[in-house]
Structure formats: C-alpha cells, structure tokens
Amino acid sequence: MYKFKLTGNMECFCGSGKEFKFCCQDLLTISSLKNLSTEIEKGDYKQAFLFCKAEIVRYMINVKRHTEGLLVRNPLYGNKLLDIDIKALSELLEKMIVIISKANLQIPFIDMLNRLEELLDNGKWHTRILYYKVMWEYLYNNNLVNAKKYLTNISFSEINDLDFLQLYLDIMGDELPFSNKVEIIDRLIKMETKISGKIKYLGAKSIEFLLIGDTAEAKNIIKQAIEIANNNSDKVKESYDFYQYGNVYILGGKLLEDTHLKQRSGTYFESMLSDNSLTVSGKAMVYSHLGDVYFSLNDFEKAFEFYNQSLKLEDLHLTRILIADIYFHKSDFNNSIKILKGIEYDTLTFENKIDFLIIYAKNLLSTVQNRTEVIWILEELKKLTLQSKYFSDIVNELIISIQELLVEKNNKKQRKSLIRKILSKLNEYLILQPNLMGFGVNINSLINDLVKEDNPNKRTKSKGI
C-alpha cells in the first residue's frame, strides 16, 4: 500500500512556501506538543513559533497518509477522522495566532493559510481555513473591510461551525435584516452545548427584539434565559460562566425592572474579581460592569467607586461617559460637562457617540442652555446613521424636541415642559443602553481578553463584552 512521504525537495506543509529540507525537516526531530507548551510558558515565542510550524507539518503528513485516502474509500469514516484532524489543527493555528501576536512577529499569516488550504481538496477543510483568515483580519489586524471581503461569497446557511457562525454574526450583523440575525442566533442557541453560551445567545436575541421596538417579546426571551440560568446555577464554574450569567441577570433586571435580578448580577460579577488569572483589561471590564449594576440600582456612590477602579486599570471612553452621567444624576452638571469636554469626540466609536451626545444634551437641558452647544449636538445627532428602531426612535424624537426648543424662545412655561419631556425620554434610554455591549457584537473578542489563557482554544467555551 502506498504510504505518503514528505521529501526534502517538496514544499513544506507548514505553509511557509519553503522547501521542507530548508524549513521544518530538522525541527520535527526535536518538536513535540509538550515542548511547544513549554516554550509558550517560558515566553520564548520565537522558538514556540518554530515548534508550532513543525507540529502543523506532523498533522498534515498524517492527513495525507490516512485521512485523504479514507475520504475517498469510506467517506463516512473519512469525515469523522477529518473532524478530529480539523480540531487538532485548529488548536495549533490558534496557538500560532497567539504566538505571533505576543511576539509581534512579522509573519505573512494569510499566505500560510492559503498554502494550507491547497493541501487538502475538501470543502469542510476550506471553510475552516476561511474562518482563520477572517479571524486574523478582524480580531488581530482590526481590519473589518478585509474580514467582510472574505465573507461576501459565503452564506451563513453554509456555516455549520459555532465559532465561525458567531464570527459571521459579529462582522456582518449590521448589514443583515432582523429575520436573518434572529435565524443565526437561533442556530447558535441550538449548536451551543454550554448553558452559559445558551443564555448569552438568548440575551442577544432579546436585545434584537428590543432594538426593533418589540419590548414585550424581548422581555419574554430574557425570562426564558433567566429561567435556564436559575435552573443551572450549579454549572457556573469559570469566569466565562460568571460573566454570561451576570450579563443575563442585569439585562433581565433592567428590562423587567427587577431589583433582585440586578443584585444577583452584581454577585456574579464580584465573584470574578477573585480569579487571579484575570488580565488587567479583564478586571477593568468587570469593574465597569459592576459600576453599571450599581448605577441601575441608583447607588451612585458605589457605581462611581467601581467605574473609577475600572479607569485606573484601563482608560475607556465609555467608562468616562458613564461617570459623567453619575455626576448628572447627582445634579453636579459642571463636573459632568467637564468630563465630557475632556473626551475627544472624533475618537469615539459610533455607539459611544450616541451615549456622549445624549448625556451632553441632558446636562445642557438641565442648566442654562448654551445655544451654540445645543445646535452642535443637534447637528451631530442628524449625522448619525441608525439602523435599529430603538436607537432611531429615541434620536429622532430628540432631534425634533431640540428643534422645537430652539424655535420656542419666549414661552418659559412651554420650554420647561418640553425640557422635562426630553429628559424623561433620555433617562429611559440610558436605563438599558450601557448593557447592550454585553451581548452579541464582538462578544468573543471581549471575552478573549478577559482571562489569560495559554490555550487559545478555550476562548469562548471562550473570548465577550
């Protein structure tokens, strides 16, 4: 029987494009998965990268020797073996991505993936390689445009991998109609095996209904998530679980106006602080979520304390914006405006711009109005392109109200009534807004930075916020 052999003059199976004898041939004699893990633990990422390449070659030789032929002779067993191969190779590719990132190696990773893709003529294998191309561009190169290019010729209905389907939703979500987004989330719920993952996706689904203005259905869905969480509290083991349970309970507490759920959320987030493996960014995120919890409970002193703890670890615009809102609620408009003026508006994300403008508007409307600044807020609000009904209704109503306010100059009673109406609407918006970041979009990349992991395959089974 023919037994495949990778000879020295053949192109190396690591994807480098070099001949095997000039690349990984000698490394195979000293490399092993154990040695790879040792080098990662030591922080010798250059050596770890070489061992990682060699282990990819080892797996690909096995694929050529066993899996490729079996896919032809016995497709059923061949596909089962291919699933095992893909899982093993995926772990190596994810380790390689982490190694490249940590060592800041200038590696043409996409070229490597292209060559690996050519080694096996199989749709399932090609789809998995595509996943890593998209992940590389989106999460590590921060290039949304290139990530979208890779997804233009694939439909979400063709994706049967949970990680890839989640990544597809993260990247293409803004361009998908509501029905498609819900269909994807429903598929994710069915595919997810972990309880914390299921309630995460139910939370995301609840928010999708909230964003189209169907608050009743949003409440029904979050009730389902809370029931599942209540019945499976014994399954909360890792930081990822605590994070998802905390997110579901705070969203439920806000939507259902339930103080107990908000308090329970705080308990889960506080439990995460005892995890010594949390990164600095991870701890900052947890403190920020705790600030959100106590803000929703109207305990502004505690909220202020947690937001400041978060800021000490990581200076994020959203945290500063929320601190400004605490000052607003304490009627300290001067400090609130001072914080907002210290933020460079043009550097804000689209979502943070909405928060910024609304809190700024609240402050101006609660004090002696500076007409120039009110007009600036009005013009910036008009520039926003909003796709969800939830955001567009609030922003459009705010635009109309501010325009009426600018026109109404003389009738003080009418002006006061109009201002009270606007402020009431804006406060209603901010009850829910800070929590939206905890679900759906970019949840994997948020969780990825939450806990230090040597094995990147544990990201989302992570990693969100």
VEXGUDO-139581 format. One record per residue (C-alpha): residue number from 1; residue in three letters; x, y, z. Coordinates in Angstrom, 3 decimals. Example, Ala and Ser with C-alpha at 12.3 -4.5 7.8 and 13.67 -1.06 7.14 Angstrom:
# VEXGUDO-139581
num:residuo:x:y:z
1:ALA:12.300:-4.500:7.800
2:SER:13.670:-1.060:7.140
***
This chain:
# VEXGUDO-139581
num:residuo:x:y:z
1:MET:0.000:0.000:0.000
2:TYR:1.232:3.483:-0.893
3:LYS:2.386:5.459:2.136
4:PHE:2.749:9.191:1.662
5:LYS:6.160:10.660:2.453
6:LEU:7.101:14.326:2.594
7:THR:10.511:14.562:0.919
8:GLY:13.086:17.306:1.380
9:ASN:12.520:18.887:-2.025
10:MET:8.746:19.184:-1.546
11:GLU:7.100:22.355:-0.293
12:CYS:6.868:22.313:3.494
13:PHE:3.427:21.561:4.926
14:CYS:3.638:24.406:7.454
15:GLY:2.578:26.871:4.748
16:SER:5.830:28.836:4.645
17:GLY:6.353:28.228:0.916
18:LYS:9.906:26.954:1.540
19:GLU:11.261:23.506:0.709
20:PHE:10.808:21.017:3.547
21:LYS:14.571:20.438:3.961
22:PHE:15.142:24.178:4.445
23:CYS:12.181:24.621:6.784
24:CYS:10.745:22.126:9.297
25:GLN:12.520:18.830:8.474
26:ASP:15.109:19.053:11.272
27:LEU:12.627:20.655:13.687
28:LEU:10.358:17.588:13.513
29:THR:13.017:15.512:15.296
30:ILE:13.007:17.757:18.399
31:SER:9.491:19.210:18.334
32:SER:6.508:17.918:20.297
33:LEU:3.285:19.355:21.688
34:LYS:4.853:19.219:25.157
35:ASN:7.910:21.183:24.008
36:LEU:5.615:23.686:22.308
37:SER:3.694:24.271:25.558
38:THR:6.974:24.584:27.494
39:GLU:8.259:27.318:25.168
40:ILE:4.967:29.220:25.446
41:GLU:5.128:29.047:29.250
42:LYS:8.748:30.253:29.164
43:GLY:7.739:33.144:26.925
44:ASP:10.146:32.090:24.176
45:TYR:7.641:32.786:21.422
46:LYS:10.112:32.640:18.537
47:GLN:11.031:29.054:19.410
48:ALA:7.383:28.281:20.129
49:PHE:6.513:29.534:16.638
50:LEU:9.041:27.132:15.068
51:PHE:7.704:24.187:17.090
52:CYS:4.131:25.163:16.201
53:LYS:5.003:25.089:12.489
54:ALA:6.630:21.678:12.898
55:GLU:3.552:20.256:14.665
56:ILE:1.341:21.533:11.841
57:VAL:3.589:19.649:9.403
58:ARG:3.277:16.493:11.542
59:TYR:-0.520:16.664:11.471
60:MET:-0.669:17.415:7.765
61:ILE:1.532:14.394:6.989
62:ASN:-0.971:12.247:8.922
63:VAL:-3.837:13.815:6.992
64:LYS:-2.108:12.941:3.709
65:ARG:-1.267:9.408:4.864
66:HIS:-4.609:8.465:6.385
67:THR:-7.494:10.930:6.078
68:GLU:-7.197:11.943:2.421
69:GLY:-7.455:8.377:1.114
70:LEU:-10.160:7.382:3.586
71:LEU:-12.323:10.294:2.428
72:VAL:-12.408:8.587:-0.992
73:ARG:-12.620:4.933:0.117
74:ASN:-15.049:5.379:3.015
75:PRO:-16.490:8.935:3.188
76:LEU:-18.376:8.281:6.453
77:TYR:-15.287:7.310:8.441
78:GLY:-13.119:9.674:6.438
79:ASN:-15.238:12.641:7.519
80:LYS:-15.145:11.529:11.151
81:LEU:-11.361:11.363:11.001
82:LEU:-11.273:14.730:9.218
83:ASP:-13.260:16.295:12.073
84:ILE:-10.602:15.078:14.515
85:ASP:-7.835:16.410:12.253
86:ILE:-9.516:19.788:11.873
87:LYS:-9.926:20.111:15.640
88:ALA:-6.242:19.284:16.229
89:LEU:-5.045:21.630:13.506
90:SER:-7.387:24.363:14.743
91:GLU:-5.784:24.217:18.172
92:LEU:-2.363:24.633:16.579
93:LEU:-3.477:27.510:14.361
94:GLU:-4.998:29.310:17.331
95:LYS:-1.787:28.822:19.300
96:MET:0.145:30.168:16.338
97:ILE:-2.049:33.289:16.204
98:VAL:-1.440:33.947:19.904
99:ILE:2.317:33.351:19.499
100:ILE:2.546:35.711:16.515
101:SER:0.588:38.380:18.386
102:LYS:2.526:38.120:21.651
103:ALA:5.929:38.148:19.943
104:ASN:4.816:40.735:17.373
105:LEU:6.277:38.540:14.634
106:GLN:6.023:39.858:11.096
107:ILE:4.594:36.692:9.552
108:PRO:2.549:36.563:6.310
109:PHE:-0.118:34.516:8.063
110:ILE:-2.724:34.787:5.293
111:ASP:-0.191:33.409:2.784
112:MET:0.461:30.493:5.130
113:LEU:-3.270:29.797:5.351
114:ASN:-3.627:29.936:1.560
115:ARG:-0.956:27.249:1.190
116:LEU:-2.507:25.094:3.925
117:GLU:-5.851:25.413:2.149
118:GLU:-4.341:23.956:-1.045
119:LEU:-3.029:20.851:0.741
120:LEU:-6.467:19.223:1.028
121:ASP:-9.261:19.426:-1.558
122:ASN:-12.174:19.337:0.867
123:GLY:-14.976:21.868:1.468
124:LYS:-15.048:21.367:5.224
125:TRP:-11.307:21.983:5.451
126:HIS:-11.506:25.048:3.193
127:THR:-14.296:26.520:5.344
128:ARG:-12.205:26.119:8.485
129:ILE:-9.212:27.801:6.855
130:LEU:-11.531:30.634:5.777
131:TYR:-12.567:31.044:9.410
132:TYR:-8.956:31.697:10.413
133:LYS:-8.464:34.170:7.581
134:VAL:-11.491:36.123:8.769
135:MET:-10.432:35.873:12.420
136:TRP:-6.940:37.108:11.602
137:GLU:-8.185:40.167:9.729
138:TYR:-10.987:41.025:12.143
139:LEU:-9.606:40.321:15.598
140:TYR:-5.867:40.711:15.137
141:ASN:-5.423:43.132:12.219
142:ASN:-8.558:45.046:13.228
143:ASN:-9.428:45.254:9.535
144:LEU:-13.199:44.939:9.212
145:VAL:-13.144:45.709:5.472
146:ASN:-10.843:42.773:4.658
147:ALA:-12.756:40.473:7.003
148:LYS:-16.002:41.297:5.183
149:LYS:-14.387:40.621:1.806
150:TYR:-13.743:37.024:2.818
151:LEU:-17.406:36.604:3.796
152:THR:-19.012:38.093:0.673
153:ASN:-19.135:34.763:-1.170
154:ILE:-20.416:32.627:1.675
155:SER:-23.925:32.429:3.124
156:PHE:-24.469:31.946:6.847
157:SER:-26.621:28.924:5.958
158:GLU:-23.429:27.206:4.720
159:ILE:-21.672:27.619:8.074
160:ASN:-22.128:24.702:10.465
161:ASP:-19.420:25.658:12.936
162:LEU:-20.439:27.597:16.064
163:ASP:-17.285:29.737:16.266
164:PHE:-17.481:30.668:12.595
165:LEU:-21.210:31.416:12.718
166:GLN:-20.656:33.680:15.744
167:LEU:-17.816:35.438:13.921
168:TYR:-20.051:35.871:10.855
169:LEU:-22.747:37.497:13.030
170:ASP:-20.191:39.787:14.677
171:ILE:-18.882:41.033:11.339
172:MET:-21.955:41.038:9.106
173:GLY:-24.620:41.736:11.739
174:ASP:-25.047:45.415:10.852
175:GLU:-25.818:44.500:7.239
176:LEU:-28.255:41.671:7.971
177:PRO:-32.024:42.120:8.209
178:PHE:-33.652:41.380:11.559
179:SER:-35.047:37.997:10.433
180:ASN:-31.605:36.734:9.377
181:LYS:-29.974:37.856:12.599
182:VAL:-32.594:36.062:14.679
183:GLU:-32.244:32.958:12.494
184:ILE:-28.496:32.934:13.103
185:ILE:-28.929:33.426:16.850
186:ASP:-31.484:30.578:16.982
187:ARG:-28.973:28.322:15.214
188:LEU:-26.269:29.371:17.696
189:ILE:-28.579:28.514:20.600
190:LYS:-29.126:25.017:19.162
191:MET:-25.431:24.482:18.405
192:GLU:-24.166:25.720:21.785
193:THR:-23.652:22.966:24.362
194:LYS:-22.770:25.116:27.363
195:ILE:-25.568:26.640:29.451
196:SER:-23.682:29.936:29.777
197:GLY:-23.410:30.064:25.988
198:LYS:-27.124:29.397:25.505
199:ILE:-28.175:32.179:27.878
200:LYS:-25.683:34.520:26.196
201:TYR:-27.371:33.978:22.836
202:LEU:-30.846:34.282:24.367
203:GLY:-29.713:37.627:25.776
204:ALA:-28.529:38.652:22.309
205:LYS:-31.875:37.585:20.846
206:SER:-33.746:39.574:23.478
207:ILE:-31.792:42.691:22.530
208:GLU:-32.549:42.190:18.826
209:PHE:-36.283:42.336:19.621
210:LEU:-35.699:45.325:21.873
211:LEU:-33.936:47.124:19.028
212:ILE:-36.947:46.746:16.712
213:GLY:-39.240:48.083:19.416
214:ASP:-40.822:44.755:20.449
215:THR:-40.241:45.161:24.191
216:ALA:-42.840:42.513:25.091
217:GLU:-41.038:39.773:23.144
218:ALA:-37.671:41.000:24.445
219:LYS:-38.991:40.511:27.989
220:ASN:-40.343:37.025:27.182
221:ILE:-36.991:35.908:25.789
222:ILE:-34.956:37.269:28.705
223:LYS:-37.361:35.495:31.072
224:GLN:-36.500:32.227:29.287
225:ALA:-32.789:32.959:29.724
226:ILE:-33.253:33.750:33.429
227:GLU:-35.242:30.545:33.995
228:ILE:-32.473:28.491:32.373
229:ALA:-29.847:30.332:34.442
230:ASN:-31.813:29.790:37.669
231:ASN:-32.151:26.060:36.965
232:ASN:-28.455:25.671:36.202
233:SER:-26.720:27.845:38.800
234:ASP:-24.640:24.808:39.834
235:LYS:-22.962:24.817:36.401
236:VAL:-21.259:28.184:36.936
237:LYS:-17.604:27.164:37.165
238:GLU:-15.382:29.529:35.161
239:SER:-15.049:33.282:34.696
240:TYR:-16.751:32.964:31.309
241:ASP:-19.813:31.443:33.025
242:PHE:-19.916:34.128:35.730
243:TYR:-19.675:36.800:33.034
244:GLN:-22.575:35.464:30.959
245:TYR:-24.817:34.860:33.983
246:GLY:-24.061:38.367:35.230
247:ASN:-24.957:39.848:31.827
248:VAL:-28.249:37.968:31.608
249:TYR:-29.325:38.945:35.120
250:ILE:-28.513:42.655:34.682
251:LEU:-30.350:42.784:31.343
252:GLY:-33.293:40.983:32.933
253:GLY:-33.176:43.339:35.903
254:LYS:-33.335:46.370:33.615
255:LEU:-35.971:45.075:31.211
256:LEU:-38.205:43.638:33.956
257:GLU:-37.376:46.392:36.482
258:ASP:-36.410:43.707:39.000
259:THR:-34.046:44.816:41.773
260:HIS:-33.317:41.227:42.862
261:LEU:-32.039:40.301:39.396
262:LYS:-29.769:43.352:39.347
263:GLN:-28.347:42.415:42.752
264:ARG:-27.804:38.845:41.614
265:SER:-25.922:40.135:38.595
266:GLY:-23.601:42.050:40.892
267:THR:-22.884:38.877:42.861
268:TYR:-21.722:37.072:39.720
269:PHE:-19.520:39.941:38.567
270:GLU:-17.990:40.351:42.050
271:SER:-17.178:36.616:42.109
272:MET:-14.993:37.142:39.047
273:LEU:-12.680:39.505:40.931
274:SER:-11.300:36.577:42.971
275:ASP:-9.980:34.986:39.760
276:ASN:-6.241:35.671:39.797
277:SER:-5.962:34.809:36.106
278:LEU:-7.909:37.901:35.044
279:THR:-5.933:40.241:32.822
280:VAL:-5.790:43.965:33.558
281:SER:-8.329:44.572:30.775
282:GLY:-10.487:41.776:32.144
283:LYS:-10.561:43.289:35.628
284:ALA:-11.282:46.737:34.192
285:MET:-14.245:45.263:32.300
286:VAL:-15.614:43.570:35.437
287:TYR:-15.323:46.774:37.490
288:SER:-17.137:48.642:34.705
289:HIS:-19.962:46.085:34.713
290:LEU:-20.234:46.400:38.500
291:GLY:-20.477:50.147:38.044
292:ASP:-23.340:49.531:35.636
293:VAL:-25.071:47.241:38.144
294:TYR:-24.949:49.773:40.985
295:PHE:-25.847:52.613:38.625
296:SER:-29.029:50.694:37.736
297:LEU:-29.713:50.293:41.487
298:ASN:-29.323:54.089:41.924
299:ASP:-26.382:53.525:44.273
300:PHE:-24.316:56.260:42.637
301:GLU:-21.519:56.227:45.220
302:LYS:-20.775:52.540:44.648
303:ALA:-21.178:52.927:40.902
304:PHE:-18.710:55.835:40.976
305:GLU:-16.258:53.732:43.014
306:PHE:-16.334:50.810:40.570
307:TYR:-16.114:52.994:37.465
308:ASN:-13.070:54.724:38.925
309:GLN:-11.476:51.349:39.716
310:SER:-12.026:50.442:36.074
311:LEU:-10.475:53.709:34.874
312:LYS:-7.352:53.129:36.991
313:LEU:-6.773:49.875:35.128
314:GLU:-7.870:50.928:31.633
315:ASP:-8.897:54.370:30.419
316:LEU:-12.005:53.689:28.308
317:HIS:-14.232:56.383:26.810
318:LEU:-17.466:54.585:27.763
319:THR:-16.448:54.475:31.440
320:ARG:-15.751:58.222:31.429
321:ILE:-19.096:58.874:29.741
322:LEU:-20.914:56.839:32.395
323:ILE:-19.086:58.678:35.205
324:ALA:-20.289:61.907:33.585
325:ASP:-23.816:60.506:33.801
326:ILE:-23.374:59.785:37.515
327:TYR:-22.459:63.434:38.064
328:PHE:-25.559:64.394:36.073
329:HIS:-27.777:62.274:38.331
330:LYS:-26.185:63.935:41.347
331:SER:-27.060:67.320:39.734
332:ASP:-23.354:68.135:39.509
333:PHE:-23.689:69.424:35.944
334:ASN:-20.385:71.299:35.943
335:ASN:-18.307:68.176:36.649
336:SER:-20.388:66.138:34.226
337:ILE:-19.801:68.603:31.400
338:LYS:-16.121:68.929:32.370
339:ILE:-15.608:65.170:31.934
340:LEU:-17.406:65.156:28.590
341:LYS:-15.367:68.100:27.316
342:GLY:-12.217:66.166:28.231
343:ILE:-13.143:63.429:25.742
344:GLU:-12.121:63.796:22.102
345:TYR:-15.467:63.331:20.369
346:ASP:-13.975:62.429:16.972
347:THR:-12.135:59.434:18.503
348:LEU:-15.337:57.845:19.856
349:THR:-16.939:54.747:18.371
350:PHE:-20.357:55.153:16.762
351:GLU:-22.128:53.678:19.812
352:ASN:-20.196:55.861:22.254
353:LYS:-21.045:58.958:20.222
354:ILE:-24.738:58.303:20.858
355:ASP:-24.106:57.992:24.616
356:PHE:-21.912:61.085:24.623
357:LEU:-24.433:63.274:22.775
358:ILE:-27.369:62.151:24.891
359:ILE:-25.615:62.767:28.225
360:TYR:-24.272:66.092:26.954
361:ALA:-27.807:67.051:25.881
362:LYS:-29.180:66.121:29.307
363:ASN:-26.653:68.382:31.008
364:LEU:-27.281:71.344:28.715
365:LEU:-31.052:70.998:29.031
366:SER:-30.783:70.896:32.843
367:THR:-28.780:74.110:33.069
368:VAL:-28.830:77.498:31.369
369:GLN:-28.735:76.380:27.738
370:ASN:-25.735:77.353:25.655
371:ARG:-27.445:77.772:22.306
372:THR:-24.233:77.183:20.322
373:GLU:-23.567:73.856:22.060
374:VAL:-27.205:72.747:21.731
375:ILE:-27.047:73.445:17.984
376:TRP:-23.786:71.430:17.773
377:ILE:-25.453:68.450:19.487
378:LEU:-28.412:68.750:17.128
379:GLU:-26.167:68.731:14.053
380:GLU:-24.155:65.741:15.314
381:LEU:-27.347:63.793:16.059
382:LYS:-28.506:64.410:12.484
383:LYS:-25.262:62.914:11.157
384:LEU:-25.869:59.556:12.889
385:THR:-26.998:56.727:10.621
386:LEU:-29.136:54.468:12.807
387:GLN:-30.388:51.082:11.684
388:SER:-32.285:49.884:14.763
389:LYS:-35.742:51.202:15.576
390:TYR:-34.824:51.501:19.265
391:PHE:-31.979:53.944:18.647
392:SER:-33.547:55.764:15.700
393:ASP:-36.833:56.434:17.558
394:ILE:-35.042:57.981:20.516
395:VAL:-32.566:60.014:18.459
396:ASN:-35.228:61.230:16.014
397:GLU:-37.522:62.253:18.868
398:LEU:-34.594:64.057:20.485
399:ILE:-33.821:65.898:17.232
400:ILE:-37.432:67.038:16.870
401:SER:-37.637:68.123:20.518
402:ILE:-34.374:70.100:20.384
403:GLN:-35.537:71.812:17.183
404:GLU:-38.800:72.778:18.920
405:LEU:-36.799:74.036:21.899
406:LEU:-34.603:76.236:19.708
407:VAL:-37.676:77.697:17.999
408:GLU:-39.586:78.264:21.262
409:LYS:-37.778:81.310:22.667
410:ASN:-40.303:83.311:24.675
411:ASN:-42.766:80.957:26.398
412:LYS:-40.805:79.871:29.505
413:LYS:-43.533:77.537:30.742
414:GLN:-43.686:75.707:27.422
415:ARG:-39.887:75.491:27.290
416:LYS:-39.732:73.920:30.766
417:SER:-42.429:71.404:29.845
418:LEU:-40.562:70.478:26.664
419:ILE:-37.261:70.090:28.544
420:ARG:-38.891:67.795:31.126
421:LYS:-40.309:65.690:28.283
422:ILE:-36.907:65.372:26.598
423:LEU:-35.088:64.494:29.837
424:SER:-37.672:61.837:30.700
425:LYS:-37.142:60.187:27.319
426:LEU:-33.354:60.322:27.608
427:ASN:-33.331:58.785:31.086
428:GLU:-35.482:55.930:29.784
429:TYR:-32.910:55.265:27.072
430:LEU:-29.966:55.100:29.451
431:ILE:-31.619:52.529:31.691
432:LEU:-30.809:49.938:29.023
433:GLN:-28.023:51.322:26.850
434:PRO:-24.862:50.511:28.864
435:ASN:-25.813:46.833:28.959
436:LEU:-26.064:46.369:25.194
437:MET:-22.282:45.954:24.917
438:GLY:-22.502:42.714:26.887
439:PHE:-24.210:40.684:24.194
440:GLY:-23.856:39.782:20.557
441:VAL:-21.411:42.019:18.750
442:ASN:-17.755:41.231:19.451
443:ILE:-18.591:39.092:22.458
444:ASN:-15.847:36.617:21.557
445:SER:-13.170:39.278:21.258
446:LEU:-14.283:40.801:24.568
447:ILE:-14.057:37.524:26.423
448:ASN:-10.757:36.677:24.721
449:ASP:-9.043:39.409:26.704
450:LEU:-10.826:38.578:29.943
451:VAL:-8.707:35.682:31.164
452:LYS:-5.078:34.790:30.488
453:GLU:-5.043:31.507:28.601
454:ASP:-2.081:29.618:27.202
455:ASN:-4.517:27.503:25.225
456:PRO:-6.421:29.932:22.982
457:ASN:-8.939:27.225:22.094
458:LYS:-10.561:27.915:25.491
459:ARG:-11.527:31.405:24.391
460:THR:-15.251:31.230:24.172
461:LYS:-16.011:27.880:25.527
462:SER:-14.414:31.030:25.467
463:LYS:-13.417:35.168:24.109
464:GLY:-17.440:38.946:25.009
465:ILE:-18.207:42.026:26.409
***
